[in-house]
Amino acid sequence: MRRSGTRYNFERMAGPGRRKAAIVFVAALLAGLARSVLAQPDLEQGLARVDVSLRRGDLKSAEAQLRDLARLHPKSFVVRNNLGALYMQLQRYPAACREFTAAADLNPQIADVQRNLGACLFLTEAFESAIVPLRRAKALDADDPRTRYQLGYALLMLNRTQEARPELEYVNSKMPGEERTLFALVKLYQSEGNQDKAAAAFATLQRAHPDSPFVHILMGESYDIQEKLDEAIAEFRKAIDLAPAMPRLHFDLGFLYWEGNRLAEAVPEFREEIQSNPGFAPAYYYLGEIALTQDRPSEAVEFFKEAISRRPGCLGAYLGLGKAYARTDKLSEAAAQFEQANRVDGNQADVHYWLATTYRRLGDDGRSRAEMQRFESLREKAKATAAGKLPGSDRWANAACLSPASSAPHRSGESQP
């Protein structure tokens, strides 16, 4: 399985200093935005204590303090916004989105809050939903390149390239030569099939930032498309050397090893991704697949459960969990997982194959025959569809636990250029 050369990573675009920069962003909100709206001295004092905790790096205390302030001051959009920003740093994205939504409801006229909500929704892969607050942020402050950048990338994730182009080109005009924007433009022009512009943007990126990890990511993708696996691995290694904390780099390197059936080398990369990016479901999924391949079904069960807890819509994780249960003769549990996979996407032939085989083992021949018929029908349709595709046209579409958009180009981060 080979991947397409067009991938996005919304987290990655924040660059190596993403976590540190984001903490400063929370503190800046407390120091700036908060003071413009405070009306109660106890709230101001409480926010100052949070600021001290953040500066010490004591996120646990900062969270407790913000939760107390949210309870005491339920109408403060500043508190809810900053609690959401803190959850972003902890990669607790659903909780962060809830707080940003509450903040936006309390005061919809703050561009920073709308932009934060859009970035958070993006990280939960609710790309269409992210467009709404990002457009609101743009309406409130059309000159802010952070908003225009995030809006452009969100549109690009949805393959709405005509809408994305003016946003990203605007940012490039205001901040020419900015590393992440150039990377975004390469991906945009690749998506449009405009290889001349993509090459020009890459040349500018390489000239302005010769040591950029994004240069090596793009080189690695190019080698991967050419099925030059060793060269692709070498480029991703260089990117990791330059930006070891960049989200998804270790996963992508692990996936390259997975593609080459170099499982012993893939495992430490997936584990490294989990250490730095614990909310990233695909790393757990592939560790589960490797455990299953190596006949460790009980261990695989735990990895697949972790993947599902982080991305409940991950079809592959339900199938993997069902297979792991079946391997240990827990057939009722296996059937339950395959049935859940059917609810996620009943048009995948594999789902019905595993339902058929499991029902047969459970002695339910009638349901087994029905599922096998469904499997045969879907398999024939899949063959007909595949016959009309160009080779390599969606090489990475089957990477598990990634949405169709996020298994395309690397997604950019919730911070800004």
Backbone torsions as a table, in degrees:
resi	resn	phi	psi	omega
1	MET	NA	126.6	177.4
2	ARG	-115.6	152.4	-177.5
3	ARG	-99.0	157.6	173.8
4	SER	-69.6	156.5	178.5
5	GLY	-85.0	8.5	-178.6
6	THR	-115.3	99.2	-176.9
7	ARG	-133.4	151.2	179.1
8	TYR	-126.4	150.4	171.4
9	ASN	-139.2	105.6	-174.6
10	PHE	-63.7	-36.3	177.3
11	GLU	-70.0	-42.5	-171.2
12	ARG	-58.3	-34.0	-171.3
13	MET	-67.2	-10.6	175.3
14	ALA	-71.0	-17.6	177.0
15	GLY	82.7	-179.2	-173.5
16	PRO	-60.4	-29.5	-177.0
17	GLY	-93.9	23.4	-172.1
18	ARG	-57.4	-48.1	-173.4
19	ARG	-66.2	-46.5	179.7
20	LYS	-61.9	-44.2	-178.9
21	ALA	-62.9	-36.3	-177.8
22	ALA	-69.1	-36.0	177.3
23	ILE	-64.4	-41.6	175.8
24	VAL	-60.6	-37.5	179.5
25	PHE	-61.8	-41.6	176.8
26	VAL	-62.0	-47.9	-179.0
27	ALA	-62.0	-37.4	179.5
28	ALA	-64.0	-38.1	176.9
29	LEU	-62.5	-42.1	179.9
30	LEU	-62.7	-39.6	-175.4
31	ALA	-78.7	-32.5	-174.6
32	GLY	-102.9	-67.5	-175.9
33	LEU	-59.3	-41.7	-177.0
34	ALA	-60.8	-46.0	-174.2
35	ARG	-64.2	-23.1	-178.4
36	SER	-75.4	-15.2	-174.9
37	VAL	-126.5	-2.7	-175.5
38	LEU	-66.3	139.5	177.6
39	ALA	-128.4	-6.2	-174.7
40	GLN	-128.0	125.0	-178.3
41	PRO	-58.1	-37.9	-178.3
42	ASP	-66.2	-32.2	176.4
43	LEU	-67.6	-43.8	179.0
44	GLU	-61.5	-42.8	178.9
45	GLN	-64.8	-40.0	178.8
46	GLY	-63.1	-42.9	178.2
47	LEU	-65.6	-33.9	176.9
48	ALA	-65.0	-38.2	177.8
49	ARG	-66.2	-38.7	175.8
50	VAL	-61.1	-42.7	180.0
51	ASP	-58.0	-42.2	178.7
52	VAL	-62.6	-43.8	179.4
53	SER	-62.1	-41.3	179.4
54	LEU	-64.5	-41.1	-179.1
55	ARG	-66.6	-29.2	175.8
56	ARG	-80.0	-11.2	-175.7
57	GLY	79.3	16.5	-178.9
58	ASP	-91.6	81.2	-174.6
59	LEU	-70.8	-30.5	179.3
60	LYS	-63.4	-45.4	177.8
61	SER	-66.7	-40.2	178.9
62	ALA	-60.4	-41.3	178.6
63	GLU	-63.2	-46.7	-179.7
64	ALA	-61.0	-41.5	-180.0
65	GLN	-65.5	-42.4	179.5
66	LEU	-67.7	-37.4	177.4
67	ARG	-63.9	-39.8	176.6
68	ASP	-63.4	-43.0	179.8
69	LEU	-65.6	-37.2	178.2
70	ALA	-63.9	-35.5	178.6
71	ARG	-71.9	-38.0	-178.8
72	LEU	-79.4	-27.8	-176.1
73	HIS	-131.4	70.8	-174.3
74	PRO	-65.5	-14.6	-179.9
75	LYS	-97.0	6.3	-178.2
76	SER	-88.2	109.0	177.6
77	PHE	-69.9	-26.8	179.7
78	VAL	-63.6	-45.0	-179.6
79	VAL	-62.8	-46.6	-178.0
80	ARG	-65.7	-38.4	177.6
81	ASN	-62.2	-46.2	-176.7
82	ASN	-71.5	-31.3	173.7
83	LEU	-65.2	-41.1	175.6
84	GLY	-61.7	-42.6	179.5
85	ALA	-63.4	-37.4	177.1
86	LEU	-65.0	-43.2	178.4
87	TYR	-62.4	-31.0	176.4
88	MET	-61.5	-41.8	180.0
89	GLN	-66.0	-30.3	178.7
90	LEU	-86.1	1.6	-179.5
91	GLN	59.5	31.6	174.4
92	ARG	-99.0	71.8	-167.4
93	TYR	-66.5	-42.0	177.3
94	PRO	-58.6	-42.5	178.0
95	ALA	-65.3	-39.8	178.9
96	ALA	-61.8	-44.3	-179.3
97	CYS	-62.9	-37.3	177.7
98	ARG	-62.2	-41.7	-179.2
99	GLU	-69.1	-42.1	178.5
100	PHE	-64.9	-37.6	177.2
101	THR	-62.1	-44.3	178.2
102	ALA	-61.9	-42.0	179.3
103	ALA	-63.5	-41.9	179.8
104	ALA	-67.1	-34.5	176.6
105	ASP	-67.4	-37.2	-179.2
106	LEU	-71.4	-35.4	178.1
107	ASN	-149.4	94.0	-176.5
108	PRO	-77.9	1.2	-173.3
109	GLN	-100.5	15.4	-179.9
110	ILE	-107.8	116.0	-176.2
111	ALA	-62.2	-39.6	-179.1
112	ASP	-59.5	-41.1	-178.7
113	VAL	-66.7	-44.9	179.7
114	GLN	-63.3	-39.8	179.3
115	ARG	-66.7	-40.8	178.0
116	ASN	-61.5	-42.6	179.0
117	LEU	-62.3	-43.4	178.8
118	GLY	-61.6	-43.2	179.0
119	ALA	-63.6	-39.6	-179.2
120	CYS	-66.7	-45.8	177.7
121	LEU	-59.9	-37.0	177.6
122	PHE	-60.2	-45.2	-177.0
123	LEU	-67.8	-20.6	173.8
124	THR	-91.6	8.6	177.8
125	GLU	67.2	22.5	172.4
126	ALA	-91.4	67.5	-169.3
127	PHE	-64.3	-43.6	179.8
128	GLU	-62.7	-42.1	179.4
129	SER	-65.1	-33.8	-178.3
130	ALA	-64.2	-29.1	-178.3
131	ILE	-60.1	-36.9	-173.6
132	VAL	-61.9	-56.9	179.4
133	PRO	-67.0	-29.8	178.5
134	LEU	-68.1	-37.0	174.7
135	ARG	-66.4	-37.3	177.0
136	ARG	-64.0	-41.5	177.9
137	ALA	-61.7	-40.4	178.4
138	LYS	-64.2	-40.9	179.2
139	ALA	-63.2	-32.9	-179.7
140	LEU	-80.0	-28.9	-178.6
141	ASP	-153.2	83.5	-173.3
142	ALA	-70.0	-17.6	-176.5
143	ASP	-90.8	-6.0	-175.9
144	ASP	-75.7	113.3	-177.7
145	PRO	-66.2	-24.7	178.9
146	ARG	-62.2	-46.6	179.9
147	THR	-64.7	-44.6	-177.3
148	ARG	-64.8	-37.3	178.4
149	TYR	-64.1	-49.5	-178.7
150	GLN	-65.5	-39.8	178.2
151	LEU	-63.5	-43.6	178.4
152	GLY	-60.4	-42.4	-179.5
153	TYR	-69.8	-37.8	177.4
154	ALA	-61.5	-43.4	177.9
155	LEU	-64.4	-38.6	178.3
156	LEU	-63.9	-37.9	177.3
157	MET	-60.7	-30.0	179.4
158	LEU	-90.8	7.8	-179.4
159	ASN	62.1	26.8	176.5
160	ARG	-96.1	68.8	-168.9
161	THR	-68.6	-32.9	179.6
162	GLN	-64.1	-34.4	176.9
163	GLU	-78.7	-33.2	-177.6
164	ALA	-70.8	-36.7	-172.1
165	ARG	-56.6	-50.8	-178.2
166	PRO	-63.1	-30.5	179.3
167	GLU	-67.4	-49.4	-177.1
168	LEU	-71.4	-36.2	178.1
169	GLU	-69.3	-31.4	174.5
170	TYR	-61.4	-47.2	179.8
171	VAL	-60.6	-42.1	179.9
172	ASN	-64.6	-33.5	178.5
173	SER	-70.3	-31.4	-180.0
174	LYS	-85.0	-29.5	-177.9
175	MET	-132.5	66.0	-175.0
176	PRO	-60.7	136.9	178.4
177	GLY	84.0	2.0	-179.9
178	GLU	-66.5	130.2	-168.1
179	GLU	-57.3	-51.6	-174.8
180	ARG	-69.9	-34.3	179.2
181	THR	-67.9	-39.3	176.5
182	LEU	-62.3	-41.9	176.8
183	PHE	-60.2	-43.7	179.0
184	ALA	-61.3	-40.0	-179.3
185	LEU	-67.9	-36.6	174.6
186	VAL	-57.1	-46.4	-178.5
187	LYS	-65.6	-38.8	178.5
188	LEU	-61.3	-50.5	-177.1
189	TYR	-67.5	-33.9	174.3
190	GLN	-62.2	-42.5	179.9
191	SER	-61.9	-34.7	179.9
192	GLU	-81.7	-7.9	-176.9
193	GLY	77.7	14.6	-179.8
194	ASN	-93.0	83.9	-174.1
195	GLN	-68.6	-29.2	179.3
196	ASP	-65.0	-47.5	179.1
197	LYS	-67.6	-38.2	178.0
198	ALA	-60.9	-43.8	179.4
199	ALA	-64.6	-39.0	179.7
200	ALA	-66.2	-43.0	178.8
201	ALA	-64.7	-39.8	178.0
202	PHE	-65.0	-41.7	179.4
203	ALA	-61.4	-39.7	177.8
204	THR	-65.7	-43.0	177.5
205	LEU	-59.9	-46.3	-177.8
206	GLN	-66.7	-37.1	-180.0
207	ARG	-71.8	-43.1	-176.6
208	ALA	-78.7	-30.7	-175.4
209	HIS	-136.1	68.9	-175.0
210	PRO	-62.3	-24.8	-179.8
211	ASP	-100.1	17.4	-178.7
212	SER	-73.0	136.2	174.2
213	PRO	-61.7	-26.5	-179.7
214	PHE	-65.8	-32.0	175.8
215	VAL	-61.3	-44.9	-178.0
216	HIS	-72.8	-32.4	174.9
217	ILE	-61.5	-47.2	-180.0
218	LEU	-64.1	-39.2	176.9
219	MET	-64.7	-41.2	178.7
220	GLY	-63.0	-41.3	177.3
221	GLU	-62.1	-41.2	-179.7
222	SER	-62.7	-44.9	177.6
223	TYR	-63.9	-37.0	-179.3
224	ASP	-63.5	-42.0	178.2
225	ILE	-61.3	-36.4	179.1
226	GLN	-80.0	2.1	-179.5
227	GLU	61.0	34.6	173.0
228	LYS	-100.4	81.0	-169.5
229	LEU	-63.8	-45.0	-177.9
230	ASP	-61.9	-41.6	179.1
231	GLU	-66.5	-38.9	177.6
232	ALA	-62.7	-44.1	178.6
233	ILE	-60.3	-43.4	-179.6
234	ALA	-60.6	-39.7	179.7
235	GLU	-67.6	-41.5	178.2
236	PHE	-68.1	-31.7	173.7
237	ARG	-61.5	-43.0	178.3
238	LYS	-63.2	-40.4	178.4
239	ALA	-62.1	-41.3	178.6
240	ILE	-65.3	-40.0	177.9
241	ASP	-59.5	-36.4	-179.0
242	LEU	-80.4	-31.7	-175.4
243	ALA	-142.6	71.7	-173.7
244	PRO	-63.8	-23.3	-178.7
245	ALA	-94.5	2.5	-176.8
246	MET	-67.9	125.9	-179.4
247	PRO	-58.3	140.6	172.7
248	ARG	78.8	-6.2	179.7
249	LEU	-65.3	-46.6	-179.9
250	HIS	-65.0	-37.1	177.3
251	PHE	-62.4	-45.5	-177.4
252	ASP	-63.5	-38.8	176.2
253	LEU	-65.7	-42.5	177.1
254	GLY	-60.9	-37.2	179.9
255	PHE	-67.7	-35.9	175.2
256	LEU	-61.9	-43.6	176.4
257	TYR	-62.7	-39.5	177.8
258	TRP	-59.9	-44.4	179.1
259	GLU	-58.7	-35.6	-179.3
260	GLY	-88.8	9.8	-179.3
261	ASN	58.3	32.1	177.4
262	ARG	-102.2	70.0	-168.7
263	LEU	-67.4	-37.6	-179.6
264	ALA	-62.1	-31.2	177.8
265	GLU	-83.8	-25.7	179.9
266	ALA	-71.2	-38.9	-172.9
267	VAL	-56.2	-52.1	-178.7
268	PRO	-62.6	-28.4	178.2
269	GLU	-70.6	-42.4	177.5
270	PHE	-64.8	-38.9	178.8
271	ARG	-67.1	-37.5	177.9
272	GLU	-64.6	-37.7	177.4
273	GLU	-62.1	-41.9	179.6
274	ILE	-62.6	-38.2	-179.8
275	GLN	-62.4	-42.0	-175.9
276	SER	-94.7	-17.7	-174.1
277	ASN	-142.2	67.0	-169.5
278	PRO	-66.5	-12.5	179.2
279	GLY	-89.0	3.0	-171.7
280	PHE	-89.4	100.9	-173.0
281	ALA	-60.8	-40.3	-175.7
282	PRO	-57.7	-32.3	179.5
283	ALA	-62.7	-41.0	177.3
284	TYR	-66.1	-40.3	-178.7
285	TYR	-58.9	-49.0	-175.7
286	TYR	-70.7	-29.8	171.6
287	LEU	-64.3	-36.7	175.4
288	GLY	-64.8	-42.5	178.5
289	GLU	-62.1	-41.8	179.5
290	ILE	-66.0	-42.7	177.7
291	ALA	-60.2	-40.0	179.2
292	LEU	-66.7	-43.0	178.0
293	THR	-59.9	-36.3	-178.1
294	GLN	-92.2	17.8	174.6
295	ASP	60.6	46.3	173.4
296	ARG	-124.2	66.9	-172.1
297	PRO	-63.6	-34.4	-179.4
298	SER	-64.8	-40.3	176.4
299	GLU	-67.4	-38.6	179.0
300	ALA	-61.1	-38.9	178.8
301	VAL	-53.6	-45.5	-176.8
302	GLU	-67.1	-39.9	178.9
303	PHE	-65.9	-42.7	-179.6
304	PHE	-65.9	-36.8	176.7
305	LYS	-62.7	-41.0	178.5
306	GLU	-63.3	-41.0	179.0
307	ALA	-62.0	-44.3	-178.8
308	ILE	-65.0	-39.0	-179.0
309	SER	-64.2	-27.3	-179.0
310	ARG	-93.2	-26.2	176.7
311	ARG	-143.3	86.4	-175.0
312	PRO	-60.5	-17.9	179.6
313	GLY	-92.0	12.9	-175.5
314	CYS	-80.0	102.2	-178.6
315	LEU	-58.0	-47.1	-176.5
316	GLY	-59.2	-34.4	-178.5
317	ALA	-69.2	-37.2	175.9
318	TYR	-65.8	-41.9	177.2
319	LEU	-63.3	-44.5	179.8
320	GLY	-62.1	-42.6	179.5
321	LEU	-64.7	-40.9	176.9
322	GLY	-61.5	-42.6	178.6
323	LYS	-63.6	-41.1	180.0
324	ALA	-63.7	-42.2	176.5
325	TYR	-63.7	-42.4	-179.8
326	ALA	-62.5	-36.1	-179.6
327	ARG	-64.0	-27.4	179.3
328	THR	-103.2	17.3	175.8
329	ASP	64.4	23.9	173.0
330	LYS	-93.4	75.4	-167.8
331	LEU	-71.9	-36.1	178.5
332	SER	-65.0	-42.4	177.4
333	GLU	-64.8	-38.7	178.5
334	ALA	-62.7	-46.1	-179.8
335	ALA	-60.0	-39.1	-179.9
336	ALA	-61.5	-39.2	179.7
337	GLN	-71.1	-39.8	177.9
338	PHE	-66.9	-34.6	176.6
339	GLU	-67.0	-37.1	176.0
340	GLN	-66.4	-39.3	175.6
341	ALA	-59.6	-38.3	178.1
342	ASN	-63.7	-35.5	177.2
343	ARG	-70.4	-33.0	178.3
344	VAL	-69.3	-46.1	179.9
345	ASP	-158.2	96.4	-178.7
346	GLY	-80.2	2.1	-179.5
347	ASN	-98.2	8.4	177.5
348	GLN	-95.5	123.2	-175.2
349	ALA	-58.8	-39.2	-177.5
350	ASP	-58.1	-35.8	180.0
351	VAL	-56.5	-46.0	-174.8
352	HIS	-76.0	-29.5	174.4
353	TYR	-61.7	-47.4	-177.3
354	TRP	-71.1	-33.9	173.2
355	LEU	-62.0	-44.4	-178.7
356	ALA	-61.0	-47.7	-177.7
357	THR	-67.3	-35.9	-179.3
358	THR	-72.2	-42.7	176.8
359	TYR	-61.2	-37.6	178.5
360	ARG	-62.9	-42.6	179.2
361	ARG	-67.1	-25.8	177.4
362	LEU	-84.1	-4.9	178.3
363	GLY	87.4	11.5	-179.8
364	ASP	-97.8	79.8	-173.3
365	ASP	-66.5	-35.3	-179.4
366	GLY	-62.6	-48.9	179.4
367	ARG	-68.5	-33.6	178.3
368	SER	-62.3	-45.5	179.9
369	ARG	-63.2	-41.6	-179.6
370	ALA	-62.8	-42.0	179.9
371	GLU	-69.3	-35.6	178.5
372	MET	-66.9	-37.6	175.7
373	GLN	-62.7	-41.4	178.0
374	ARG	-64.4	-40.5	177.5
375	PHE	-59.7	-48.0	-178.5
376	GLU	-61.7	-41.2	179.9
377	SER	-63.0	-47.0	-178.8
378	LEU	-68.4	-33.8	179.2
379	ARG	-65.2	-39.0	178.4
380	GLU	-66.3	-40.5	177.8
381	LYS	-63.4	-40.2	-179.7
382	ALA	-64.6	-38.6	177.8
383	LYS	-62.5	-42.3	-179.1
384	ALA	-65.6	-39.3	179.2
385	THR	-67.0	-44.0	-178.1
386	ALA	-63.6	-31.4	-178.2
387	ALA	-64.2	-25.3	-177.8
388	GLY	-94.0	3.2	-177.4
389	LYS	-94.7	149.5	172.9
390	LEU	-75.3	144.9	178.2
391	PRO	-57.6	134.7	176.7
392	GLY	74.0	12.1	-174.6
393	SER	-72.8	-22.4	176.1
394	ASP	-144.8	57.2	-169.1
395	ARG	-61.9	-24.7	-175.8
396	TRP	-108.2	7.9	-173.7
397	ALA	-64.7	-21.4	-177.1
398	ASN	-95.1	2.9	177.4
399	ALA	-61.4	124.6	-169.2
400	ALA	-74.7	149.1	174.6
401	CYS	68.5	8.5	171.3
402	LEU	-106.9	139.1	176.1
403	SER	-68.1	162.6	176.9
404	PRO	-55.2	-35.2	-179.1
405	ALA	-75.7	-44.2	-175.3
406	SER	-78.6	-8.8	171.8
407	SER	-91.6	7.2	171.5
408	ALA	-94.8	-125.1	-175.4
409	PRO	-72.4	164.1	176.8
410	HIS	-61.3	133.3	-177.5
411	ARG	-83.4	145.6	-177.9
412	SER	-86.6	162.4	-170.7
413	GLY	-89.2	170.2	-175.2
414	GLU	-76.0	-9.9	172.7
415	SER	-81.7	-169.7	-169.3
416	GLN	-136.6	165.1	179.3
417	PRO	-66.2	NA	NA
